[in-house]
Amino acid sequence: MGGVMRYTFTGVLHTTGALHLGSGSGGKLGSGQPATDAAIIRDSEGYPYIPGSSLRGALRAAVCQYAEALFAAKDAQMREDEGAINALRDAVAGATSEVQLQTQLDAELSALERLFGTVLWASPLSIPDLHLVNRVNGAGVGELRHGVGIDRDTGAARDQIKYDFEVLPRGARFAFLMRCELPTADAKRLVTWERMLALGLKLLQQGEITLGGRAARGVGHVELRDLKVYTLPISSHHRADLIMALLAKPNTPQGTAQPGDWVQTTLKAMQTEGGN
């Protein structure tokens, strides 16, 4: 079995504007507060949270947008339409064993597809739900925003189509955690994966990725701050490191903290090499 490098990224995701991640139903903003047509999503204790799947989807979309211009054509490919997916299925349909299937997928899938996953490949990237850093009374109290329905034919407001929705105000802080386990056998591909991860994190740091609904109304701006990066090689050659990681205190990121600005260093290497 080849070696695997585990990357752990921690930080704090700040809302730099209002945020609306809808629960799919209405509700009250809080005890004694008015009701709304579209409440934000909350956990079992009543605190707002950001589903990890929402952030992961936004991160994937952002990286895909930049990938074609920054990475080699093969690496940047992401097959999502039905025809391309069926062609991929046909390409690996002749596999007669799990080993052969994995070998064929390894040859067919791009670096981007292997990182974010496809219908035939599970992604090694995971982002748990993001919960408020300070879960105290009064934290996460929402605000109401109002809107009106627009008649598509006339462009004017429609009668009796006034609505409101809840937003989380600016200044909320959520604990960010992302993990990724990447095989180290192919050094060139590992470098490409690192750069794709760095790209996504950089866009989060710069506030270029929006979350949730109502984005057209300026809602959903976030920034990743206080990012820390840890790496842990998982192989028989690093037995001592693995034992130390297992003996670490609870809630301690496993691995070695990377010095300096890992994201900036990783992206600058692309500039030095003129791309990939």
C-alpha positions as CSV (number, residue, x, y, z in Angstrom):
1,M,0.0,0.0,0.0
2,G,1.4,3.4,-0.9
3,G,1.7,6.2,1.5
4,V,-0.9,8.8,2.3
5,M,-0.5,12.4,3.4
6,R,-3.2,13.8,5.6
7,Y,-3.7,17.5,5.5
8,T,-5.7,19.3,8.3
9,F,-6.7,22.9,7.9
10,T,-8.2,24.9,10.8
11,G,-9.3,28.5,11.1
12,V,-12.2,30.8,11.8
13,L,-14.8,31.7,9.1
14,H,-16.1,35.2,9.6
15,T,-19.3,36.6,8.2
16,T,-18.3,39.9,6.6
17,G,-21.9,40.5,5.6
18,A,-25.3,39.1,6.3
19,L,-25.7,35.3,5.7
20,H,-28.8,33.4,4.8
21,L,-28.6,29.6,4.8
22,G,-32.2,28.6,4.7
23,S,-33.8,25.8,6.7
24,G,-36.5,25.3,4.0
25,S,-39.3,26.5,6.2
26,G,-40.5,29.5,8.2
27,G,-40.2,30.0,11.9
28,K,-39.5,32.5,14.7
29,L,-36.3,34.4,15.0
30,G,-36.2,33.7,18.8
31,S,-38.3,33.8,21.9
32,G,-40.6,36.8,21.7
33,Q,-39.3,37.6,18.2
34,P,-41.4,37.9,15.1
35,A,-41.9,35.1,12.6
36,T,-40.4,34.9,9.2
37,D,-41.2,33.2,5.9
38,A,-37.7,31.7,5.5
39,A,-35.7,31.0,8.7
40,I,-32.0,30.2,8.7
41,I,-30.8,26.7,9.5
42,R,-30.1,25.9,13.2
43,D,-28.8,22.9,15.1
44,S,-30.7,21.0,17.8
45,E,-29.7,23.6,20.4
46,G,-31.1,26.5,18.4
47,Y,-27.8,27.9,17.2
48,P,-27.1,28.8,13.5
49,Y,-24.5,26.7,11.7
50,I,-23.0,26.3,8.2
51,P,-23.5,22.8,6.7
52,G,-20.1,21.5,5.7
53,S,-21.7,20.3,2.4
54,S,-22.7,23.9,1.6
55,L,-19.1,25.2,2.0
56,R,-17.7,22.2,0.2
57,G,-19.9,22.8,-2.8
58,A,-19.0,26.5,-2.9
59,L,-15.3,25.6,-2.7
60,R,-15.6,23.1,-5.5
61,A,-17.4,25.5,-7.8
62,A,-14.8,28.2,-7.1
63,V,-11.8,26.0,-7.8
64,C,-13.5,24.6,-11.0
65,Q,-13.9,28.2,-12.2
66,Y,-10.2,28.9,-12.0
67,A,-8.9,25.4,-12.8
68,E,-9.0,25.6,-16.6
69,A,-6.9,28.7,-16.7
70,L,-4.4,27.6,-14.0
71,F,-3.9,23.9,-14.5
72,A,-3.2,21.5,-17.4
73,A,-6.3,20.6,-19.5
74,K,-6.3,17.0,-18.2
75,D,-5.9,18.0,-14.6
76,A,-8.7,20.6,-14.8
77,Q,-11.3,18.4,-16.4
78,M,-14.5,18.0,-14.4
79,R,-17.2,15.8,-16.2
80,E,-20.6,16.6,-14.8
81,D,-23.1,16.5,-17.7
82,E,-24.9,13.3,-18.4
83,G,-23.1,12.5,-21.7
84,A,-19.6,12.9,-20.2
85,I,-20.5,10.8,-17.2
86,N,-21.9,8.0,-19.4
87,A,-18.7,8.1,-21.5
88,L,-16.7,7.7,-18.3
89,R,-18.9,4.8,-17.3
90,D,-18.3,3.2,-20.7
91,A,-14.6,3.7,-20.4
92,V,-14.4,1.6,-17.2
93,A,-17.2,-0.8,-17.9
94,G,-14.9,-3.6,-19.0
95,A,-13.2,-3.9,-15.6
96,T,-13.4,-7.5,-14.3
97,S,-12.1,-6.9,-10.8
98,E,-12.0,-4.1,-8.2
99,V,-8.2,-3.7,-8.8
100,Q,-8.7,-3.3,-12.5
101,L,-11.5,-0.8,-12.0
102,Q,-9.4,1.3,-9.7
103,T,-6.5,1.1,-12.2
104,Q,-8.8,2.3,-15.0
105,L,-10.4,5.1,-12.9
106,D,-6.9,6.2,-11.9
107,A,-6.0,6.6,-15.6
108,E,-9.3,8.2,-16.6
109,L,-10.0,10.7,-13.8
110,S,-8.5,14.1,-13.7
111,A,-6.7,15.5,-10.6
112,L,-9.8,17.8,-10.1
113,E,-12.2,14.9,-10.3
114,R,-10.2,12.8,-7.9
115,L,-10.0,15.7,-5.4
116,F,-13.7,16.7,-5.4
117,G,-15.2,13.3,-6.4
118,T,-17.5,12.1,-9.1
119,V,-20.3,9.6,-9.4
120,L,-17.7,6.9,-9.6
121,W,-15.1,8.2,-7.2
122,A,-15.4,9.2,-3.5
123,S,-13.6,12.4,-2.6
124,P,-10.8,12.4,0.0
125,L,-11.9,15.9,1.0
126,S,-14.2,16.3,4.1
127,I,-15.6,19.4,5.8
128,P,-17.7,18.9,8.9
129,D,-20.5,21.3,9.8
130,L,-19.2,24.7,11.0
131,H,-20.6,25.7,14.4
132,L,-20.4,29.1,16.2
133,V,-17.2,29.8,18.1
134,N,-19.1,31.5,20.9
135,R,-22.2,29.5,21.8
136,V,-23.6,31.8,24.4
137,N,-27.1,33.2,25.1
138,G,-28.1,35.7,22.5
139,A,-25.5,34.4,20.0
140,G,-26.8,33.8,16.5
141,V,-29.9,35.9,16.8
142,G,-31.1,36.7,13.3
143,E,-32.4,39.8,11.6
144,L,-35.3,40.2,9.2
145,R,-34.9,41.3,5.6
146,H,-37.9,42.2,3.4
147,G,-38.6,41.8,-0.3
148,V,-41.4,41.8,-2.8
149,G,-42.2,39.5,-5.7
150,I,-41.5,40.9,-9.2
151,D,-43.8,40.4,-12.1
152,R,-41.6,39.0,-14.9
153,D,-43.7,40.5,-17.6
154,T,-44.0,44.1,-16.3
155,G,-40.9,44.3,-14.1
156,A,-43.1,45.9,-11.4
157,A,-43.9,44.6,-7.9
158,R,-46.7,42.1,-7.8
159,D,-49.7,42.7,-5.5
160,Q,-49.7,40.8,-2.2
161,I,-46.3,39.2,-2.8
162,K,-44.4,40.7,0.0
163,Y,-42.1,38.3,1.9
164,D,-39.3,38.4,4.5
165,F,-36.4,36.2,5.3
166,E,-34.0,35.8,8.2
167,V,-30.3,36.5,8.0
168,L,-27.5,36.1,10.4
169,P,-25.9,39.5,10.8
170,R,-22.3,40.4,10.1
171,G,-19.7,39.5,12.7
172,A,-20.5,35.8,13.4
173,R,-17.6,33.5,13.7
174,F,-17.6,29.8,12.8
175,A,-15.0,27.2,13.6
176,F,-13.5,25.9,10.3
177,L,-12.0,22.4,9.8
178,M,-11.1,20.7,6.6
179,R,-9.3,17.4,6.1
180,C,-7.9,15.7,3.0
181,E,-6.0,12.5,2.6
182,L,-3.9,12.3,-0.6
183,P,-1.8,9.4,-2.0
184,T,1.9,10.3,-2.2
185,A,2.9,7.7,-4.8
186,D,2.6,10.2,-7.7
187,A,4.6,13.3,-6.6
188,K,3.5,15.4,-9.6
189,R,-0.2,14.8,-9.0
190,L,0.3,15.5,-5.2
191,V,1.7,18.9,-6.1
192,T,-1.3,19.6,-8.3
193,W,-3.7,18.6,-5.5
194,E,-1.9,20.9,-3.0
195,R,-2.2,23.8,-5.4
196,M,-5.9,23.2,-5.9
197,L,-6.4,23.1,-2.2
198,A,-4.3,26.3,-1.8
199,L,-6.4,28.0,-4.5
200,G,-9.7,27.2,-2.7
201,L,-8.4,28.4,0.6
202,K,-6.9,31.6,-0.9
203,L,-10.3,32.4,-2.4
204,L,-11.9,31.9,1.0
205,Q,-9.3,34.1,2.6
206,Q,-9.9,36.9,0.1
207,G,-13.7,36.7,0.5
208,E,-14.3,35.6,-3.0
209,I,-16.6,32.8,-2.2
210,T,-20.2,33.4,-1.1
211,L,-22.4,31.0,0.8
212,G,-26.1,30.4,1.0
213,G,-29.0,32.1,-0.8
214,R,-29.9,35.7,-1.7
215,A,-26.4,36.3,-3.1
216,A,-27.8,38.7,-5.7
217,R,-28.9,40.9,-2.8
218,G,-25.4,41.1,-1.4
219,V,-25.9,38.3,1.2
220,G,-23.4,35.5,1.9
221,H,-19.9,37.1,2.1
222,V,-17.5,35.3,4.3
223,E,-13.7,35.3,5.0
224,L,-11.4,32.6,6.3
225,R,-9.0,33.9,8.9
226,D,-6.4,32.5,11.3
227,L,-5.7,29.6,8.9
228,K,-3.3,26.9,10.2
229,V,-2.1,23.9,8.2
230,Y,-1.0,20.5,9.5
231,T,0.4,17.5,7.6
232,L,0.7,13.9,8.8
233,P,2.3,11.2,6.6
234,I,0.5,7.9,7.1
235,S,2.8,5.0,6.3
236,S,4.9,2.4,8.0
237,H,7.9,4.6,7.5
238,H,6.4,7.2,9.9
239,R,5.3,4.9,12.7
240,A,6.7,7.2,15.4
241,D,4.9,10.2,14.0
242,L,1.6,8.3,13.9
243,I,2.0,7.1,17.6
244,M,2.7,10.7,18.7
245,A,-0.5,11.9,16.8
246,L,-2.6,9.2,18.5
247,L,-1.3,10.2,21.9
248,A,-1.9,13.9,21.4
249,K,-4.6,15.6,23.5
250,P,-8.2,15.5,22.4
251,N,-9.2,18.1,19.8
252,T,-5.5,18.7,18.9
253,P,-4.9,18.7,15.1
254,Q,-2.9,15.7,14.1
255,G,0.4,16.2,12.4
256,T,3.1,18.8,12.0
257,A,2.2,22.5,11.8
258,Q,3.5,24.0,8.6
259,P,5.5,27.1,9.2
260,G,4.8,30.4,7.4
261,D,2.0,31.0,5.0
262,W,1.4,27.5,3.4
263,V,-1.2,28.8,1.0
264,Q,0.9,31.7,-0.3
265,T,4.1,29.6,-0.6
266,T,2.2,26.9,-2.5
267,L,0.7,29.4,-5.0
268,K,3.9,31.3,-5.5
269,A,5.5,28.0,-6.6
270,M,3.1,28.1,-9.6
271,Q,4.2,31.6,-10.5
272,T,7.9,30.5,-10.3
273,E,7.3,27.6,-12.6
274,G,5.0,29.5,-14.9
275,G,2.0,27.3,-14.1
276,N,2.0,23.6,-13.8
